[in-house]
């Protein structure tokens, strides 16, 4: 009887352990999604009705091959008062873009936690443009440098002269990475560029060369009297 009682007790313990709820279920989080609320205005101060608002994380790589609607983390449409809301955003930092079809807005680096976030009213403005030139050493192909505007859908590939253009950009400051690829020896450049409403901004980008420099303008001179050989070459452009 004692042996039977011991075995029965062990079985009860095993059964209770087997049915004990787990402390970790899937990948659920105890941190709820935040409620984000904002408002868009037209340039004359009236509410921007039926404007599309899209959200991207500040790390979003625009070279995803996806369209704007698919690339955005979330999308909303303003109501008759110009108000938009998001209630499914996780805790992170976001860029928020508004688009009325002819005017744009851009609120960058908005921190979102578990609480309600109210974004200050933003005004839709005329888009801006960027005309850039990437300068490399003679003989290197600037088409192998990619310009990525992180946290947005904008990116550019220069032509054989290193020139690139981007249009229809919302005014604001962007985090931009100039990324060399292929067999060219240049360092990645992380910088920020500011786009102004209704203007075409220009920028010249020089990447740092990381390969072995090739001297140019090499000359040799021999002083027969002092028997000294002098080598001269052009100063390397850093």
C-alpha positions in Angstrom: 0.0 0.0 0.0 2.8 2.4 0.8 4.5 1.7 -2.6 1.1 2.3 -4.3 0.6 5.6 -2.4 4.1 6.8 -3.3 3.6 6.0 -7.0 0.1 7.8 -7.0 1.7 10.8 -5.5 4.4 11.0 -8.1 1.8 10.7 -10.9 -0.2 13.6 -9.4 3.0 15.8 -9.3 3.8 14.9 -12.9 0.3 15.7 -14.1 0.2 19.0 -12.2 3.6 20.0 -13.7 2.5 19.1 -17.2 -0.6 21.4 -17.0 1.1 24.3 -15.2 0.8 27.4 -17.3 4.1 28.6 -18.8 5.5 31.9 -17.7 6.5 32.7 -21.4 3.9 32.4 -24.1 5.2 33.0 -27.7 6.7 36.5 -28.2 4.1 38.5 -26.5 5.1 41.6 -24.6 3.7 43.2 -21.5 4.3 46.6 -23.1 1.1 47.7 -24.8 1.1 49.6 -28.1 1.0 53.3 -27.9 -1.8 55.6 -29.1 -0.4 58.4 -31.3 -2.4 61.4 -32.3 -1.5 64.3 -34.5 -3.0 67.0 -36.7 -2.1 68.3 -40.2 -2.9 71.8 -41.4 -2.8 73.4 -44.8 -0.6 76.4 -45.5 -3.6 78.8 -44.9 -4.2 77.3 -41.5 -7.3 75.2 -42.4 -7.5 71.5 -41.5 -5.9 69.2 -44.0 -8.8 66.8 -44.8 -8.2 63.4 -46.2 -4.4 63.7 -46.2 -2.5 60.4 -46.1 -0.1 59.9 -43.2 2.6 57.3 -43.3 5.0 56.1 -40.5 8.5 54.7 -40.9 11.0 53.7 -38.3 14.1 56.0 -38.3 16.1 52.9 -39.4 13.9 52.1 -42.4 16.1 51.3 -45.5 14.4 52.9 -48.5 15.9 50.4 -50.9 13.5 47.7 -50.1 11.9 47.3 -53.5 8.5 48.0 -52.0 6.0 50.7 -52.8 5.3 53.5 -50.4 2.1 51.9 -49.1 3.8 48.6 -48.4 7.0 50.0 -47.0 5.3 52.1 -44.4 4.9 50.6 -41.0 1.4 52.0 -40.7 -0.9 54.4 -42.7 -3.7 56.7 -41.7 -6.0 59.3 -43.3 -6.9 62.6 -41.6 -10.5 63.4 -40.7 -12.4 66.6 -41.4 -10.4 68.3 -38.6 -7.1 67.2 -40.0 -6.6 64.7 -37.1 -4.9 61.3 -37.6 -4.3 58.5 -35.1 -2.3 55.4 -34.8 -2.9 52.7 -32.2 -0.7 49.8 -33.2 2.8 51.4 -33.1 5.3 49.6 -31.0 7.8 51.4 -28.8 10.3 52.9 -31.1 11.4 56.2 -32.8 9.5 57.1 -36.0 9.4 59.5 -38.9 5.9 60.6 -39.9 5.1 61.9 -43.4 1.9 63.7 -44.5 0.8 63.9 -48.1 -2.2 65.8 -49.5 -1.3 65.1 -53.1 0.3 68.5 -53.7 1.9 69.3 -50.3 4.0 67.4 -47.9 4.9 67.3 -44.2 7.7 65.6 -42.3 8.0 65.1 -38.5 11.3 63.3 -37.8 12.5 61.3 -34.8 9.3 61.1 -32.9 9.8 58.9 -29.8 6.9 56.5 -29.0 6.6 54.5 -25.8 3.7 52.8 -24.1 1.8 56.0 -23.3 -0.4 58.3 -25.4 1.8 60.5 -27.7 0.4 63.8 -29.0 2.4 65.3 -31.8 2.4 69.1 -32.3 0.3 70.2 -35.3 2.3 70.2 -38.5 1.7 72.2 -41.7 1.8 70.8 -45.2 4.2 72.6 -47.4 5.4 72.6 -51.0 7.9 69.8 -51.6 11.6 70.5 -52.2 14.3 68.9 -54.4 17.9 67.9 -54.1 20.6 68.1 -56.8 23.8 66.3 -55.8 27.2 65.4 -57.1 29.4 62.6 -55.8 33.1 63.2 -56.5 35.5 60.3 -56.6 39.1 60.0 -57.8 39.7 60.0 -61.5 38.8 56.7 -63.1 36.5 55.5 -60.3 32.8 55.0 -61.1 30.4 57.1 -59.0 27.5 54.9 -60.2 28.7 52.4 -57.5 27.7 54.8 -54.7 24.2 54.6 -53.4 22.5 57.5 -51.5 20.1 56.2 -48.9 17.7 58.5 -47.0 17.0 56.4 -43.9 13.5 56.6 -42.4 11.9 57.5 -45.8 11.4 56.1 -49.2 14.0 58.3 -50.9 17.2 56.9 -52.4 19.3 57.8 -55.4 21.9 56.3 -57.8 24.2 58.8 -59.5 25.0 58.8 -63.2 28.5 58.3 -64.7 29.3 61.9 -63.8 28.3 61.4 -60.2 25.2 63.5 -60.5 21.8 62.6 -58.9 18.5 64.3 -58.3 15.6 63.7 -56.0 12.3 65.6 -56.3 9.1 65.7 -54.3 10.8 65.6 -50.9 9.1 66.8 -47.8 11.0 69.7 -46.1 13.1 68.7 -43.2 16.4 67.1 -42.1 17.2 63.6 -43.3 19.8 61.0 -42.1 21.7 60.0 -45.3 24.2 57.3 -45.9 26.4 57.3 -49.0 27.2 53.6 -49.5 30.0 52.5 -51.8 29.7 49.1 -53.4 31.7 46.9 -55.8 35.4 47.2 -56.2 35.9 50.9 -55.2 37.9 51.7 -52.1 35.9 54.4 -50.2 34.6 54.7 -46.7 30.9 54.8 -46.0 29.7 58.4 -45.3 26.9 59.0 -42.8 25.7 62.6 -42.7 22.5 64.7 -42.6 21.0 66.8 -45.4 18.3 69.5 -45.1 15.6 69.9 -47.7 13.8 73.3 -47.9 10.2 73.8 -49.0 9.8 74.9 -52.6 13.6 75.0 -53.3 16.2 72.9 -55.0 19.1 72.3 -52.7 22.5 71.4 -54.0 25.2 69.3 -52.4 28.7 68.0 -53.3 29.8 64.8 -51.6 33.4 63.7 -51.4 34.0 60.2 -50.0 37.2 59.3 -48.2 39.5 57.1 -50.3 40.7 54.0 -48.4 42.8 52.4 -51.1 46.5 52.9 -52.0 46.9 56.3 -53.6 48.5 56.6 -57.0 50.9 59.6 -57.3 50.1 62.0 -60.1 52.4 64.7 -61.6 55.5 62.6 -60.8 58.7 64.4 -61.7 62.4 63.6 -61.1 65.3 66.1 -61.0 69.0 65.3 -60.6 71.5 67.8 -59.2 74.8 66.9 -60.9 76.8 69.2 -58.7 75.5 67.9 -55.3 74.6 64.5 -56.8 71.1 64.6 -55.3 67.9 63.1 -56.9 64.7 64.9 -56.1 61.2 63.4 -56.6 58.1 65.6 -56.6 54.4 64.8 -57.1 51.0 66.4 -56.6 49.7 66.6 -53.1 47.1 64.0 -52.4 43.6 65.5 -52.0 42.3 64.3 -48.6 
